[in-house]
Amino acid sequence: MSAVAAPAAVMLPAPRRAVDDADAVAVLPELWVPEASQWLSSSAGRMALEGYSWMQAVHWVAGSGLYQPRRHRSSGLRSFNATTVFIAQLLAELNPCFPGIEYLMRRTRLSKRIVNYHLAALRETGLLAYISKGTRVRGARAEASEFARMIPVEFDVALGIRTVLRDEAAPAYTRAVTGIAEAGRELMAKLGRKASRKLRRPRPKAPSKALLAGARAGADGVAGTAVSAGSRCTPMGGGAVGSSTAGITSLPPESKLASGESKLATRRKSKAKAAGRGSSGRQKLNAIGRRYQLGRELTEQVEWLRGCSVPRIAWVAQNVADAGWTATEVLAWLHLRGTAEKVYRGSGLLAVLLANAENVLDSPAKRADAVAQWRGAQEAQRRHDIEKVRAGRERYEGDWHLPESCAVHSEMDSAVAQLRSASRAVVQDLVDDAEGAGVTSYEVDDQELADIRAAAQAGLETGDTTLINDTVHGCGLEEAVRVYGEDLIRRAHQLDRFRRSSLSTYSYGA
């Protein structure tokens, strides 16, 4: 029984001997609500209309001593304590009563397991009832439970509270209060004063100095003996100490002075080291913890293991986890072994692939070599994917590409040859006609050739290759090289290829 709720226990009114007294208060049996009756539809209590009246019932349960959970189960709380009352006060502030476990953990600074113990105590005393139970589905968002604040029927019986169901069609938990016995009025007033006060978060009890001194003396192998107030520590007083400690007093070495660390920090480091923690204060994982850590990492990084149970994957990978493998090394081993195209059961496939893996790669050097091969294969695959995407984009987003059929290639080559022969015949006819008419051929001098090249150079500087391309298509590549030179022709081809690429955006002005 807690110190907060102890005064309420002695305020339970004793039963009157008169049988015909309607205001008599009965002695109550043990307070316990089974799990099947912890729902609103099956609860025997009545719903509290507001938090004040509900906190009156909470303080009464805390001080009554009727809740003895150890008679029904071996785990959980031993009694209804001050922390349970503080959590009930937090629940009284919520409307609707829809608390999250993380919220209660943050307000109380307790672990999830302890918070669930206190919520179970409130349900087992009839103070809380489920409206809807929260869900904890892996891969989905967790939903909190919604509770109804209830006043147990034992509270009404103990204080002589009379209730009535105003609507016969309404459920029983909607009963309303119509009066109270004279014997319970004083206790109700005291419970009201308790309910109106706000409790602070209970602090954990620190061990007394005498216990710490005794434990330290026991650890040193010396029996701890309490010294009375009248005894002295010096021989002058004639106390129980027979020898002076002045002869064994020594100053601390200079290495201990001005170290920059306080005694508290040094004590914390020593405690963390004794508890198996590292310099960061985090507890080191044991074999089971390493298995679960590896299983969790594999379910996150391996695509065909997503959605699998972490405990099952930890059990499958227990051999490699005990051998000190990391998730990266397991991925490298899976790359060397290869996987199936269609996976029906991820844990079964993983068990087959990891068979005898710890014996094949039995040294860190072998595992590092496997990781290097895996990373090299990943880089090669990445480059291959980039080239494939680039080729696809250039193929489907370019201006025009040669067909892949060899028959079409041959037809195109024959058609181009016919066009070239026809154009040469027309040019030869024009030359013959000009010679027959006495017209001399026009020769391009060096100045005009330089002007043409300057115009082509200016066009290339702005990204325009029209002049060179027209010359190539009209007169052929040999004549274009003679007029513009190989350098300008090569630059024009580079600009055209660069413009057709899907990985670049290039535009030129008029």
Secondary structure, 3 states (H helix, E strand, C coil): CCCCCHHHHCCCCCCCCCCCCCCCCCCCCCCCCCHHHCEHHHCCCEECCCHHHHHHHHHHHHHHCCCCHHHCCCCCCCCCCHHHHHHHHHHHCCCCCCCCHHHHHHHHCCCHHHHHHHHHHHHHCCCEEEEECCECCCCCCCECCEEEEEECHHHHHHHCEEEECCCCCCCHHHCEEEEECHHHHHHHHHHHHHHHCCCCCCCCCCCCHHHHHHHHHHHCCCCCCCCCCCCCCCHHHCCCCCCCCHHHCCCCCHHHCCCCCCHHHHHHHHHHHHCCECCCCCECCCHHHHHHHHHHHHHHHCHHHCCCCHHHHHHHCHHHHHCCCCHHHHHHHHHHHCCCCCCCCHHHHHHHHCCCHHHHCCCHHHHHHHHHHHHHHHHHHHHHHHHHHHHHHHHHHCCCCCCCCHHHHHHHHHHHHHHHHHHHHHHHHHHHHHHHCCCCCCCCCHHHHHHHHHHHHHHHHCCCCHHHHHHHHHHCHHHHHHHHCHHHHHHHHHHHHHHHCCCCCCCCCC
